[in-house]
């Protein structure tokens, strides 16, 4: 356990404002500082998001002038988290699909395992779209190929806690997608860096009024390109991961 452990939440948001206030209130109630990254929203939505800014509640809003994608927003959040002195950052989607009641468990796991990535593993109900479910299974298969392991059961859930320094390192030195390819690519890159993954089951729902930012054609093209570049690198990167874990104490094997 690190002495300087300090964790906060990063919420990237584009066109998702209905659930945002409730998410922020839940985080503040847990004494968790918040960085909201407005990813180039319309003036109307930007005004709603800006209302969440509150220094007394430790809620900061960062405005990006142009929409760069979820990944780009989270990367900007990592830099702000580093400036704020956080050692760890929880990533939470702004659309209300993540079960905030599980957050205390994830915060505790992050504090107990500061060198690991804490990942929410979705427990879906009937609301998940069938096409999205199939797409997730395809990605799960390729992640097992790219890491040559069964360490990561779900790489697409955006409810997770990162060690900030490691996250910033890979975003600066590796190719990490900026949109719907972000969640999977950063997790594979962190795995190659040597980080272990601790998974925690969490309920995920798809609200009927939710606005999806997934673009069927272009996001599938990005995800295909991501898996291609990861699969090409895997024969070199996986042995490097094994050597790091063998000869450094930073990423110890997790106890059962």
VEXNU-173809 format. One record per residue (C-alpha): chain; residue in one letter; z, x, y. Coordinates in steps of 0.5 Angstrom, whole numbers, plus 500, padded with zeros to 3 digits. Example, Ala and Ser with C-alpha at 12.3 -4.5 7.8 and 13.67 -1.06 7.14 Angstrom:
<recs>
- A:A:516:525:491
- A:S:514:527:498
</recs>
This chain:
<recs>
- A:X:500:500:500
- A:X:498:503:507
- A:X:503:503:512
- A:X:498:501:518
- A:X:496:495:514
- A:X:493:490:519
- A:X:488:485:517
- A:X:485:479:521
- A:X:479:475:520
- A:X:471:475:522
- A:X:468:469:523
- A:X:460:469:524
- A:X:457:463:527
- A:X:450:460:528
- A:X:449:452:529
- A:X:456:451:525
- A:X:461:449:530
- A:X:464:442:527
- A:X:469:446:523
- A:X:470:452:527
- A:X:476:449:531
- A:X:480:447:524
- A:X:479:454:521
- A:X:481:458:527
- A:X:488:453:527
- A:X:489:455:520
- A:X:488:462:521
- A:X:493:462:527
- A:X:498:459:523
- A:X:498:464:519
- A:X:499:469:524
- A:X:492:472:523
- A:X:488:475:529
- A:X:481:472:529
- A:X:474:475:532
- A:X:469:470:532
- A:X:462:472:533
- A:X:457:467:536
- A:X:450:469:533
- A:X:446:467:539
- A:X:447:460:539
- A:X:444:455:544
- A:X:448:454:550
- A:X:451:448:548
- A:X:454:451:542
- A:X:456:457:545
- A:X:460:453:550
- A:X:464:450:544
- A:X:465:456:541
- A:X:467:460:547
- A:X:473:455:548
- A:X:476:458:542
- A:X:477:464:546
- A:X:485:465:547
- A:X:488:471:548
- A:X:495:468:547
- A:X:493:466:540
- A:X:489:473:539
- A:X:483:469:538
- A:X:477:473:541
- A:X:470:471:542
- A:X:464:476:542
- A:X:457:473:544
- A:X:450:476:541
- A:X:445:474:546
- A:X:440:473:540
- A:X:440:471:533
- A:X:440:477:529
- A:X:443:473:522
- A:X:450:473:519
- A:X:450:480:517
- A:X:448:483:524
- A:X:454:478:526
- A:X:459:481:521
- A:X:457:488:522
- A:X:459:487:530
- A:X:465:484:528
- A:X:467:490:524
- A:X:466:494:530
- A:X:470:490:534
- A:X:476:490:528
- A:X:476:497:528
- A:X:477:497:536
- A:X:482:492:535
- A:X:486:497:530
- A:X:485:493:524
- A:X:485:496:517
- A:X:482:490:514
- A:X:478:484:515
- A:X:477:478:512
- A:X:470:475:513
- A:X:470:467:513
- A:X:464:462:514
- A:X:464:458:520
- A:X:461:451:516
- A:X:468:449:513
- A:X:466:451:505
- A:X:471:456:504
- A:X:478:454:502
- A:X:483:456:507
- A:X:489:455:503
- A:X:487:461:499
- A:X:487:465:504
- A:X:495:467:504
- A:X:493:470:497
- A:X:487:474:499
- A:X:491:477:505
- A:X:497:479:500
- A:X:492:482:495
- A:X:489:486:500
- A:X:495:489:502
- A:X:497:490:495
- A:X:490:493:494
- A:X:488:497:500
- A:X:482:501:497
- A:X:479:495:494
- A:X:475:489:496
- A:X:478:482:495
- A:X:472:477:493
- A:X:473:470:493
- A:X:470:467:487
- A:X:467:460:488
- A:X:469:454:483
- A:X:464:449:485
- A:X:464:442:485
- A:X:458:437:484
- A:X:456:438:492
- A:X:453:445:490
- A:X:445:444:491
- A:X:442:445:484
- A:X:437:450:487
- A:X:442:454:490
- A:X:446:454:484
- A:X:440:457:480
- A:X:439:462:485
- A:X:446:465:485
- A:X:445:466:477
- A:X:439:470:478
- A:X:442:474:483
- A:X:449:475:479
- A:X:444:478:473
- A:X:441:483:478
- A:X:447:485:481
- A:X:450:487:474
- A:X:443:491:473
- A:X:444:494:479
- A:X:452:496:478
- A:X:451:497:471
- A:X:457:493:470
- A:X:461:487:470
- A:X:465:488:475
- A:X:462:483:480
- A:X:462:476:478
- A:X:460:473:484
- A:X:457:477:490
- A:X:454:471:494
- A:X:461:468:497
- A:X:462:470:504
- A:X:470:469:503
- A:X:472:476:502
- A:X:477:482:505
- A:X:474:489:506
- A:X:477:495:508
- A:X:474:496:515
- A:X:473:504:515
- A:X:469:503:508
- A:X:465:497:511
- A:X:463:500:517
- A:X:461:507:513
- A:X:456:503:509
- A:X:453:499:514
- A:X:452:505:518
- A:X:449:510:513
- A:X:446:505:508
- A:X:440:499:509
- A:X:444:493:509
- A:X:441:486:510
- A:X:442:482:516
- A:X:441:475:514
- A:X:442:472:507
- A:X:442:478:503
- A:X:448:481:507
- A:X:453:479:502
- A:X:450:482:496
- A:X:448:488:499
- A:X:454:490:502
- A:X:458:489:496
- A:X:453:493:491
- A:X:453:499:496
- A:X:461:499:497
- A:X:461:499:489
- A:X:457:505:489
- A:X:461:508:494
- A:X:467:507:489
- A:X:471:501:491
- A:X:474:496:486
- A:X:473:489:487
- A:X:479:484:486
- A:X:477:477:485
- A:X:480:471:486
- A:X:478:464:485
- A:X:477:459:491
- A:X:474:452:491
- A:X:468:452:495
- A:X:464:445:497
- A:X:458:444:501
- A:X:460:438:506
- A:X:454:433:507
- A:X:454:434:514
- A:X:453:441:514
- A:X:447:445:517
- A:X:444:450:513
- A:X:441:456:516
- A:X:438:458:509
- A:X:430:459:510
- A:X:427:458:503
- A:X:421:462:504
- A:X:423:468:508
- A:X:430:469:506
- A:X:428:469:498
- A:X:423:474:501
- A:X:429:478:504
- A:X:433:477:497
- A:X:427:479:493
- A:X:426:486:497
- A:X:434:487:497
- A:X:434:487:489
- A:X:428:491:489
- A:X:431:497:493
- A:X:438:496:490
- A:X:435:497:483
- A:X:430:503:485
- A:X:437:506:487
- A:X:441:504:481
- A:X:440:510:477
- A:X:442:515:482
- A:X:447:511:485
- A:X:451:509:479
- A:X:452:516:476
- A:X:455:518:483
- A:X:460:512:483
- A:X:462:514:476
- A:X:463:521:479
- A:X:467:519:485
- A:X:472:515:481
- A:X:473:520:476
- A:X:475:526:481
- A:X:478:522:487
- A:X:484:518:488
- A:X:482:514:493
- A:X:479:508:488
- A:X:483:508:482
- A:X:482:504:476
- A:X:485:497:477
- A:X:491:495:473
- A:X:491:489:469
</recs>
